[in-house]
Amino acid sequence: MVVLITGASKGIGLALAKHFLAHKYQVFGTSRTGKISDIEHDQFTGFPLDLSTTESIHKAISYIKNKGISIDILINNAGIGPDLNAVEPEESTYRKTFEVNTTGTLFFTEMIIPFINKQGKIINISSKMGSIAMCTSSDSVAYRMSKAALNMYSKILANKLQGKPKVAIVHPGWVRTMISGDDTLGRLSTEESARGIFDFVTSNFENATFWNNENQSLIPW
């Protein structure tokens, strides 16, 4: 079984890559530079992908095509949150957030679909902060909006593919990573989050599910 994880050089992506390797998967992982020094394994291959540039996306797709890679599971994990906890939106970080979290992820996914097995799975790592129903705050404008847009794309994609492959959105939980600038905050370690995500991804989940990895429940749109 082959899994491709974007943003695999640190945080949740790195923990996911290690967890899938421990369960005998062949893992391809991306980072902006293509270097993932924290993994040395004969079933792991890293390659470059910067979701903020069209050129990098096309090069990554060419790499997959030229290597003849057939993907069973795609996990779109790469994402940024430069305005997390900020009350006022700021234009440059707003644009960058959408370039990576929404636009880049969308077009990378669209181009990679032909290389995903029909019985495979596409997992978009999102956030309950992208749930409109659950929004009671006025902070993190770009991050919340980018994840809400990613959630909508995921639902559209699930409608289009009709389960071949299946699509799901996963909130990884409040995880101790550097995305918010402080890796001491959060209820879950990256390893705990990765274990839960792995269990969900390898289950027979319903197509178009919006899943809360932290408490094992559905999230309202």
SULNORTA-V619229 format. One record per pair of residues at least 12 apart in sequence whose ideal C-beta (glycine too) atoms are under 7 Angstrom apart, sorted by the first residue. I is the first residue (numbers start at 1). J is the second residue. D is the distance in Angstrom with one decimal. If there is no record, write none. Layout:
# SULNORTA-V619229
[[I & J & D] [I & J & D]]
This chain:
# SULNORTA-V619229
[[1 & 25 & 5.1] [1 & 26 & 7.0] [1 & 72 & 4.7] [2 & 26 & 4.8] [2 & 69 & 6.7] [2 & 70 & 6.4] [2 & 71 & 5.4] [2 & 72 & 5.1] [3 & 20 & 5.1] [3 & 25 & 5.1] [3 & 27 & 5.4] [3 & 72 & 6.5] [3 & 73 & 4.2] [3 & 75 & 6.6] [4 & 28 & 4.6] [4 & 71 & 5.2] [4 & 74 & 5.2] [5 & 17 & 5.4] [5 & 27 & 6.6] [5 & 29 & 5.0] [5 & 75 & 4.6] [5 & 77 & 5.6] [6 & 30 & 4.8] [6 & 49 & 6.1] [6 & 76 & 5.5] [6 & 77 & 5.3] [6 & 78 & 3.9] [7 & 30 & 6.7] [7 & 77 & 4.5] [7 & 78 & 3.0] [7 & 79 & 6.7] [8 & 29 & 2.9] [8 & 30 & 6.0] [8 & 31 & 6.3] [8 & 36 & 5.8] [8 & 46 & 7.0] [9 & 31 & 3.6] [9 & 36 & 4.7] [11 & 177 & 4.0] [11 & 178 & 6.8] [11 & 179 & 6.9] [11 & 190 & 5.7] [12 & 77 & 6.0] [12 & 125 & 6.9] [12 & 172 & 5.5] [12 & 175 & 6.0] [12 & 177 & 6.4] [12 & 190 & 5.3] [12 & 193 & 5.5] [12 & 194 & 6.3] [13 & 29 & 6.9] [13 & 77 & 4.3] [13 & 78 & 6.9] [14 & 38 & 5.9] [15 & 190 & 3.9] [15 & 191 & 5.1] [15 & 193 & 6.8] [15 & 194 & 3.7] [16 & 75 & 6.4] [16 & 77 & 6.6] [16 & 194 & 4.6] [16 & 197 & 6.3] [16 & 198 & 7.0] [17 & 29 & 4.9] [17 & 39 & 6.0] [17 & 44 & 6.7] [18 & 39 & 6.6] [19 & 194 & 4.5] [19 & 195 & 6.3] [19 & 198 & 5.1] [20 & 198 & 6.8] [21 & 41 & 5.2] [21 & 43 & 5.9] [21 & 44 & 6.0] [26 & 43 & 4.9] [27 & 43 & 6.3] [27 & 44 & 5.0] [28 & 45 & 5.2] [28 & 47 & 6.9] [28 & 69 & 6.7] [29 & 44 & 6.7] [29 & 46 & 5.1] [30 & 46 & 7.0] [30 & 47 & 6.0] [30 & 48 & 6.8] [30 & 49 & 3.7] [30 & 60 & 6.7] [30 & 78 & 6.9] [31 & 46 & 6.5] [32 & 48 & 6.7] [32 & 50 & 4.7] [33 & 48 & 6.1] [34 & 46 & 5.5] [34 & 47 & 5.0] [34 & 48 & 3.5] [47 & 60 & 6.6] [47 & 63 & 5.3] [48 & 60 & 6.8] [51 & 78 & 5.7] [51 & 100 & 4.7] [51 & 104 & 2.9] [51 & 105 & 6.0] [51 & 108 & 6.2] [52 & 96 & 6.6] [52 & 99 & 4.3] [52 & 100 & 5.2] [52 & 104 & 5.8] [57 & 104 & 6.4] [57 & 107 & 6.0] [57 & 108 & 5.0] [57 & 111 & 6.8] [61 & 111 & 4.7] [61 & 112 & 6.3] [64 & 112 & 6.6] [64 & 115 & 5.4] [69 & 115 & 6.2] [70 & 115 & 6.5] [70 & 117 & 6.1] [71 & 115 & 5.5] [71 & 116 & 4.7] [71 & 117 & 6.7] [71 & 120 & 6.2] [72 & 117 & 5.5] [72 & 120 & 4.8] [73 & 120 & 6.1] [73 & 121 & 5.0] [73 & 123 & 6.9] [73 & 201 & 6.2] [74 & 112 & 6.5] [74 & 116 & 5.8] [74 & 122 & 4.9] [74 & 123 & 6.9] [75 & 123 & 4.6] [75 & 125 & 6.7] [76 & 105 & 5.1] [76 & 109 & 6.3] [76 & 123 & 6.9] [76 & 124 & 4.8] [76 & 125 & 6.3] [77 & 125 & 4.6] [78 & 100 & 6.7] [79 & 100 & 6.2] [79 & 101 & 4.8] [79 & 125 & 6.8] [80 & 96 & 6.8] [80 & 97 & 5.9] [80 & 100 & 5.0] [80 & 101 & 6.6] [81 & 143 & 4.4] [81 & 179 & 4.8] [81 & 180 & 6.4] [82 & 96 & 6.6] [82 & 97 & 6.4] [83 & 97 & 6.7] [83 & 140 & 5.8] [83 & 141 & 6.3] [83 & 142 & 4.7] [83 & 143 & 5.8] [84 & 140 & 5.0] [84 & 143 & 5.5] [84 & 179 & 6.7] [84 & 180 & 4.5] [85 & 139 & 5.5] [85 & 140 & 6.1] [85 & 180 & 6.6] [86 & 139 & 6.2] [86 & 140 & 6.6] [87 & 138 & 6.4] [87 & 139 & 5.2] [89 & 141 & 4.2] [89 & 142 & 6.0] [93 & 142 & 6.2] [94 & 142 & 4.2] [97 & 142 & 4.0] [97 & 143 & 6.1] [97 & 146 & 5.0] [98 & 142 & 6.9] [98 & 146 & 5.2] [101 & 146 & 3.8] [101 & 147 & 6.5] [101 & 150 & 6.0] [102 & 146 & 4.8] [102 & 149 & 4.6] [102 & 150 & 5.4] [105 & 150 & 6.3] [106 & 153 & 5.3] [109 & 122 & 6.7] [116 & 165 & 5.3] [117 & 165 & 6.7] [118 & 164 & 4.4] [118 & 165 & 6.3] [119 & 165 & 6.9] [120 & 165 & 4.0] [121 & 165 & 5.5] [121 & 166 & 5.0] [121 & 201 & 6.4] [122 & 157 & 6.9] [122 & 165 & 5.6] [122 & 167 & 4.8] [123 & 168 & 5.5] [123 & 170 & 5.8] [123 & 201 & 5.6] [124 & 150 & 5.9] [124 & 154 & 4.8] [124 & 169 & 5.1] [125 & 170 & 5.6] [125 & 172 & 5.8] [126 & 147 & 4.9] [126 & 150 & 5.3] [126 & 151 & 5.6] [126 & 169 & 4.7] [126 & 170 & 6.7] [126 & 171 & 6.2] [127 & 147 & 4.7] [127 & 171 & 5.4] [128 & 171 & 4.5] [128 & 212 & 6.3] [128 & 219 & 5.3] [129 & 143 & 6.3] [129 & 144 & 4.9] [129 & 147 & 5.8] [130 & 144 & 6.1] [130 & 147 & 2.8] [130 & 148 & 4.2] [130 & 150 & 6.5] [130 & 151 & 5.0] [131 & 219 & 5.4] [131 & 220 & 5.9] [131 & 221 & 6.4] [132 & 148 & 6.2] [132 & 221 & 6.5] [133 & 220 & 3.9] [133 & 221 & 6.1] [134 & 220 & 6.4] [151 & 169 & 5.5] [151 & 210 & 6.6] [151 & 221 & 6.8] [154 & 167 & 5.7] [154 & 169 & 4.7] [155 & 208 & 5.8] [158 & 207 & 5.4] [158 & 208 & 3.7] [163 & 207 & 4.5] [166 & 207 & 4.7] [167 & 207 & 6.2] [167 & 208 & 6.1] [168 & 205 & 5.5] [168 & 209 & 4.5] [168 & 211 & 6.1] [169 & 210 & 4.6] [169 & 211 & 6.8] [170 & 197 & 5.9] [170 & 200 & 6.4] [170 & 211 & 5.0] [170 & 213 & 5.6] [171 & 211 & 6.8] [171 & 212 & 5.0] [171 & 213 & 5.9] [171 & 214 & 6.9] [171 & 219 & 5.9] [172 & 193 & 4.7] [172 & 197 & 6.2] [172 & 213 & 5.2] [173 & 187 & 6.5] [173 & 188 & 4.5] [173 & 193 & 5.2] [173 & 213 & 5.0] [173 & 214 & 3.5] [174 & 186 & 4.6] [174 & 187 & 4.8] [174 & 188 & 6.5] [174 & 214 & 6.7] [175 & 188 & 4.9] [175 & 190 & 5.9] [175 & 193 & 4.6] [176 & 188 & 6.9] [176 & 189 & 5.8] [176 & 190 & 6.9] [177 & 190 & 6.3] [187 & 214 & 6.9] [188 & 214 & 6.7] [193 & 213 & 6.3] [196 & 213 & 4.4] [197 & 213 & 5.5] [200 & 213 & 6.4]]
